[in-house]
Amino acid sequence: MPLNRAKFHFDNIYSHRDRVFGPYVLIQVGDLSCEPGYQTYQHQQYVYEITYVVSGTGEFIVDDVPYAMQKEDLFLSKKVGTHNIVSSETDPLRYFYLGFDFVDPVPNEQIAELKRFFDTEETVRISNVTGVQDAFVKLLSEFVSNDSLSGMLVEAYMQEIICVVYRIFRKKQHRSYLLNAPNNSDEKLVYDVIHYIDVNLESMDGLSELSREFGYSYTHIAQKFSAYTGESLKAYHTKRRFEKANEYLREGYSVTKVAERLRFKSIHAFSRAYKKYVGVTPRENKRRGDTAKTADPSEKVS
């Protein structure tokens, strides 16, 4: 298995000289396309690090605990513990990374809030992330351009990546401006409800919170949703929960952990609901997936 070998590696390291951009100290930023079986050296983490998977599969290992890596996964590393990455032999990884620190003293409360987040966040991985790759590409492009404006733009793109990552991990609702936004207010309400459910699926206490978020009764929201989508609001929410459950089961999460992440009251409640919706229990479905991977270990689970 090749150690520390890459097909392509655009690496910019500043660990021995400060590169300060506004409130951030840039330590390392790059784009790594791995050889099959590539692995980094296990090392002590001494900076904050953001890693985004562009393609391929592998393992992201923190303190000897492995996390599956696949396209559109986003990872956080704290300034503690050990860390390394191992690429698949059959589906090599390509990933972007940003290693940084905060200036001392922290200049304002907003940056202090970001620092507290990176110091305390326990979640290592978020899947199906969009909105980060473009910012990484813009950031890396400035190291190629390297003109008189690059310093300002590096700071801006670092700020964008760090703030977007904060919002994703903290599940902060962020509504995007739509170039072709629907003129019909009911249609826009339905679009916003779909977006809210998709973004906050794992943190929602229930559909009743939609009333607090959008200022309409639950009955009004449910009626408009059904009229515009042909599907009930409850059915859409249920479908998205079990799609997410299947995703976590494929990634190797235990049934207990999936039930916990999707905020079921107990593993028994989750199993009953899952079997009613899918037709088999989550343990049976997980066992089938494990059997399939054992039978054909080279097949990528999508």
C-alpha positions in Angstrom: 0.0 0.0 0.0 1.6 3.3 -1.1 2.3 5.7 1.8 2.1 9.4 1.2 2.0 9.1 -2.7 -0.3 11.1 -4.8 -1.3 11.4 -8.5 -1.5 15.2 -8.0 -0.9 17.4 -5.0 -1.2 21.1 -5.0 0.1 21.9 -1.5 0.7 25.2 0.1 2.3 24.9 3.6 3.1 27.9 5.9 3.7 26.1 9.2 7.1 27.7 9.8 6.1 31.3 8.8 3.0 33.2 9.7 0.6 34.0 6.9 -2.1 36.1 8.5 -5.2 37.0 6.6 -7.5 39.1 8.7 -8.5 37.1 11.8 -7.0 33.8 10.5 -3.5 32.3 10.3 -3.2 30.2 7.3 -1.2 27.0 8.0 -1.9 24.8 5.0 -4.3 24.6 2.0 -4.3 22.2 -0.9 -5.9 19.8 -3.4 -4.8 16.1 -3.1 -5.6 13.4 -5.7 -4.5 10.1 -4.2 -3.0 7.0 -5.7 -4.9 3.8 -4.9 -4.3 2.9 -1.3 -2.6 6.2 -0.5 -2.4 7.1 3.2 -1.1 10.0 5.1 1.3 9.6 8.1 -0.6 9.6 11.4 0.2 12.9 13.0 -0.7 15.0 16.0 -3.2 17.6 15.1 -2.1 21.1 16.1 -4.3 23.3 13.8 -8.0 23.4 12.9 -8.6 21.6 9.7 -11.5 21.4 7.2 -11.5 18.6 4.6 -13.9 18.2 1.7 -14.2 15.1 -0.4 -14.4 15.9 -4.1 -14.5 12.2 -5.3 -13.6 8.7 -4.3 -13.8 6.8 -1.0 -11.6 6.1 2.0 -11.3 6.5 5.7 -10.8 9.6 7.8 -9.2 8.5 11.1 -9.3 10.5 14.3 -7.7 9.0 17.4 -7.8 5.6 15.7 -11.5 5.9 15.1 -12.3 5.5 11.4 -15.0 7.4 9.5 -16.0 6.4 6.0 -15.2 9.0 3.3 -17.1 9.5 0.1 -18.0 12.3 -2.3 -19.5 15.5 -0.8 -18.4 14.5 2.8 -17.2 17.4 5.0 -14.8 16.7 7.9 -13.7 18.8 10.9 -10.4 18.2 12.8 -9.8 19.9 16.2 -6.4 21.1 17.5 -6.1 17.9 19.5 -5.6 14.2 19.0 -4.1 12.2 16.1 -5.3 12.2 12.5 -4.7 10.4 9.2 -6.4 9.5 6.0 -6.4 6.3 4.0 -7.6 6.2 0.4 -9.5 3.2 -1.2 -7.5 0.9 -3.4 -10.3 0.7 -5.9 -11.8 4.2 -5.8 -9.1 6.7 -4.9 -9.8 9.9 -3.0 -9.5 13.4 -4.2 -10.0 16.0 -1.4 -9.5 19.7 -0.6 -8.2 20.8 2.8 -7.6 23.9 4.8 -5.5 24.1 8.0 -5.7 27.3 9.9 -5.7 29.0 13.3 -7.2 32.1 14.8 -5.1 35.2 15.5 -4.4 36.0 19.2 -6.2 37.9 20.6 -9.4 37.1 18.7 -10.6 40.5 17.3 -14.4 40.4 17.9 -17.3 38.3 19.2 -18.2 36.9 15.8 -14.7 35.4 15.4 -14.8 34.3 19.0 -18.0 32.4 18.3 -16.4 30.6 15.4 -13.4 29.7 17.5 -15.7 28.3 20.2 -17.4 26.2 17.6 -14.2 24.7 16.3 -13.0 24.0 19.8 -16.1 22.3 21.0 -17.9 20.7 18.0 -18.1 16.9 18.5 -19.4 15.9 15.1 -16.6 14.9 12.7 -18.5 14.4 9.5 -21.4 15.8 7.6 -22.5 14.1 4.4 -24.1 15.4 1.2 -22.6 18.9 1.5 -22.9 21.4 -1.3 -21.7 25.0 -1.3 -18.1 24.3 -0.1 -16.3 23.1 -3.2 -16.7 26.3 -5.2 -15.2 28.3 -2.3 -12.2 26.0 -2.1 -11.7 26.3 -5.9 -11.7 30.1 -5.6 -9.3 30.0 -2.7 -6.9 27.7 -4.4 -7.0 29.8 -7.6 -5.6 32.8 -5.7 -2.4 30.9 -5.0 -2.1 30.5 -8.8 -3.0 34.1 -9.6 -0.9 35.5 -6.7 -1.4 39.2 -7.8 -1.8 42.4 -5.8 -5.4 41.5 -4.9 -4.9 37.9 -3.9 -4.3 38.6 -0.2 -7.7 40.2 0.2 -9.4 37.4 -1.8 -7.7 34.7 0.2 -9.1 36.2 3.4 -12.5 36.5 1.8 -12.6 32.9 0.6 -11.2 31.5 3.9 -13.9 33.5 5.7 -16.5 32.0 3.3 -15.4 28.4 3.9 -15.2 28.8 7.7 -18.6 30.5 8.0 -20.3 28.0 5.7 -18.8 25.1 7.6 -20.1 26.6 10.9 -23.6 27.0 9.5 -23.6 23.4 8.1 -22.4 21.8 11.4 -24.6 23.9 13.6 -27.5 23.4 11.2 -28.1 27.1 10.9 -31.0 27.9 8.5 -29.7 29.8 5.5 -32.0 30.7 2.7 -30.5 31.2 -0.7 -31.4 34.0 -3.1 -33.2 32.5 -6.1 -32.5 34.1 -9.5 -35.8 32.7 -10.8 -37.7 32.9 -7.5 -41.4 31.9 -7.8 -43.6 34.9 -7.9 -46.5 33.0 -6.2 -46.1 33.4 -2.4 -47.7 30.0 -1.8 -45.2 28.3 -4.2 -42.3 30.1 -2.4 -43.6 28.9 1.0 -43.6 25.3 -0.2 -40.0 25.7 -1.6 -38.9 27.2 1.7 -40.5 24.4 3.7 -38.8 21.7 1.5 -35.5 23.5 2.0 -36.0 23.8 5.7 -36.8 20.1 6.2 -33.8 19.0 4.1 -31.4 21.3 6.0 -32.7 20.6 9.5 -33.8 17.0 9.2 -31.7 15.8 12.1 -32.4 18.7 14.5 -36.2 19.1 14.0 -38.4 18.4 17.0 -41.3 17.7 14.7 -43.3 19.3 11.9 -45.1 21.6 14.3 -42.0 23.8 14.4 -42.7 24.8 10.8 -45.5 27.0 12.2 -43.0 28.9 14.4 -40.5 29.2 11.6 -42.8 30.5 8.9 -45.6 32.1 10.9 -48.5 30.1 9.4 -50.6 27.4 11.1 -49.5 23.8 10.5 -52.8 23.1 8.6 -52.2 26.0 6.2 -48.6 24.9 5.5 -49.7 21.2 5.0 -52.5 22.2 2.6 -50.3 24.4 0.5 -47.6 21.7 0.4 -50.0 19.0 -0.7 -51.6 21.3 -3.4 -48.2 22.1 -5.0 -46.4 18.8 -4.7 -49.1 16.2 -4.8 -47.6 14.7 -1.6 -48.5 15.2 2.0 -46.1 17.2 4.2 -45.9 14.2 6.6 -45.2 11.8 3.8 -42.3 14.0 2.5 -40.8 14.3 6.0 -41.1 10.6 6.6 -39.5 9.8 3.2 -36.6 12.1 3.9 -36.0 10.6 7.4 -35.8 7.1 6.1 -33.6 8.1 3.1 -31.2 9.5 5.6 -31.6 6.4 7.8 -30.6 4.2 4.9 -27.7 6.4 4.1 -26.3 6.1 7.7 -26.9 2.3 7.7 -24.9 2.0 4.5 -22.1 4.0 6.0 -21.8 1.5 8.9 -23.7 3.4 11.7 -25.3 1.1 14.3 -29.1 1.0 14.4 -29.0 2.6 17.8 -26.9 5.5 16.5 -29.2 6.1 13.5 -32.2 6.1 15.8 -30.5 8.7 18.0 -29.4 10.9 15.1 -32.8 11.0 13.6 -34.4 11.8 17.0 -36.6 8.8 17.5 -37.7 8.3 21.1 -36.1 4.8 21.3 -34.5 2.2 19.1 -37.7 0.2 19.3 -39.8 3.1 18.0 -37.3 3.6 15.1 -37.3 -0.1 14.3 -41.1 -0.3 14.2 -41.4 2.8 12.1 -38.6 1.6 9.7 -40.2 -1.8 9.2 -43.6 -0.3 8.5 -42.1 2.1 5.9 -39.4 -0.1 4.3 -40.8 -3.6 4.8 -37.9 -5.0 6.8 -36.2 -4.0 10.1 -33.2 -1.8 10.0 -31.0 -4.6 11.3 -32.1 -6.9 8.4 -31.5 -4.2 5.9 -28.1 -3.5 7.4 -27.2 -7.2 7.4 -28.1 -7.5 3.7 -25.8 -4.5 3.0 -23.0 -6.1 5.0 -23.5 -9.4 3.2 -23.4 -7.7 -0.2 -20.2 -5.9 0.6 -18.6 -9.1 1.8 -19.6 -10.9 -1.3 -18.2 -8.2 -3.6 -15.8 -6.0 -1.6 -14.7 -4.1 -4.8 -18.2 -2.8 -5.4 -18.8 0.8 -4.3 -21.9 1.3 -2.2 -23.6 4.3 -3.6 
